[in-house]
Amino acid sequence: MRLETKLIQAGVGRDEKTGAVSFPVYYATAYRHPALGQSTGFDYTRTANPTRTVLEEAIAEAESGDAGFACASGMAAVHTVMGLFSQGDHLIVSLDLYGGTYRLFEQVLSRYGLSFTYVDLRDLEAVHNALRAETKAIFVETPTNPLMQITDLRQIAGLAKQHGLLTIVDNTFMTPYCQRPLELGADIVLHSATKYLGGHNDVLAGLIVTKGEELSEKIRFLHNSIGAVLGPQDSWLLVRGMKTLALRMERHQTNALAVAKKLQEHPAVAEVFYPGLQEHPGHAIQASQASGYSGMVSFRVRSAEQVGLFLQNLRIVSFAESLGGVESLCTYPATQTHADIPLEVREYVGVCDRLLRLSVGIEHPEDLIADLFQALDASLVVGGAAR
Ligand SMILES: *Cc1c(COP(=O)(O)O)cnc(C)c1O
């Protein structure tokens, strides 16, 4: 079966008693044992829940992994994976990282004795220079958020293997429809399923997929021990969202390419970042390791004064945090997703106060472009970017 079919078949007919096509929501927290020493496979819902199991098996298969784990949020998924590491351990991390992950690493996990070095993972020499005796893993986001820089996953996973390190990939922006890091040598993939996998801006969830039995058992232990698991209703919502992933991603990317090309033409726009553009510096690597470019587009306007007017004039695109849903959203990383990253760090990586990030939805592309253009036109009333 291809990915589209696998996702649609998730849970279909698996409730044998009823033959339900849509797998039911099992709210039960406790399950009767047939006899002493026996189990139906379900004992207590934190450890395993039937609805969550359907979801976990679906994402494991979609990512070509051996086991899947559903968590209460993307951050819970990151935190659960970080449970693999112990006091004194060191990780090498993508420089231009999701702000919440940076906050977890720097303001929470650093207090437990973990340390992190943020490196531009496109620069192998910089990665080599960051290696220490205590380094245990490389944590990758590609494309990075929000600058859409592309890391060569085969190269990083190869380097990690050479040095006995784990490769952990946050695949939120790409989804298994566009990119499957475990097939490229990574050991663990995680997702904020709140984004494309859920797809409708209505469920908070995280997913982890592991390769290999030993690692899968370690994460199974942590998932159950930490207990930041996904509830049954949200598991059901996520399965239902994932069934249309392929269709949605196709539309997200054709819309994103159309928007990215058009934005380049507007005089209020200084720079556009989308890996699907031929001239994007990571375009060739992306084409070699992924089957698509997803729907995230960032751009810089010409002056920071334009930002307020632009956002205020958007009508179809919502000025809101998050991404990956059918509705288009626009984020201002400097004050929203990346507010917890110190100013010097933000500016160094290029998340300046002229940068905006679009999650291009699946509306009609002409409607989106018209909305963005009228808001950009309005933004030119002030600022130094006269037409
Ligand atoms: C949103 C996001 C997260 C955090 O996920 P939540 O579901 O909000 O907890 C992690 N990584 C990336 C790339 C994200 O976009």
The ligand as a Tripos MOL2 file, in Angstrom:
@<TRIPOS>MOLECULE
LIG
   15    15     1     0     0
SMALL
NO_CHARGES

@<TRIPOS>ATOM
      1 C1          4.5250   23.7900   17.1280 C.3       1 LIG1
      2 C2          5.8350   23.1310   17.0520 C.ar      1 LIG1
      3 C3          6.3470   22.4040   18.1410 C.ar      1 LIG1
      4 C4          5.6110   22.3120   19.4570 C.3       1 LIG1
      5 O1          4.4120   21.5860   19.3370 O.3       1 LIG1
      6 P1          3.1040   21.8150   20.2310 P.3       1 LIG1
      7 O2          2.1390   20.8460   19.6620 O.co2     1 LIG1
      8 O3          2.6900   23.2370   20.0930 O.co2     1 LIG1
      9 O4          3.4860   21.5050   21.6320 O.co2     1 LIG1
     10 C5          7.5660   21.7700   17.9700 C.ar      1 LIG1
     11 N1          8.2640   21.8570   16.8120 N.ar      1 LIG1
     12 C6          7.8110   22.5550   15.7630 C.ar      1 LIG1
     13 C7          8.6130   22.6210   14.5140 C.3       1 LIG1
     14 C8          6.5870   23.2130   15.8430 C.ar      1 LIG1
     15 O5          6.1520   23.9220   14.7970 O.3       1 LIG1
@<TRIPOS>BOND
     1     1     2 1
     2     2     3 ar
     3     2    14 ar
     4     3     4 1
     5     3    10 ar
     6     4     5 1
     7     5     6 1
     8     6     7 2
     9     6     8 1
    10     6     9 1
    11    10    11 ar
    12    11    12 ar
    13    12    13 1
    14    12    14 ar
    15    14    15 1
@<TRIPOS>SUBSTRUCTURE
     1 LIG1         1 GROUP 0 **** ****
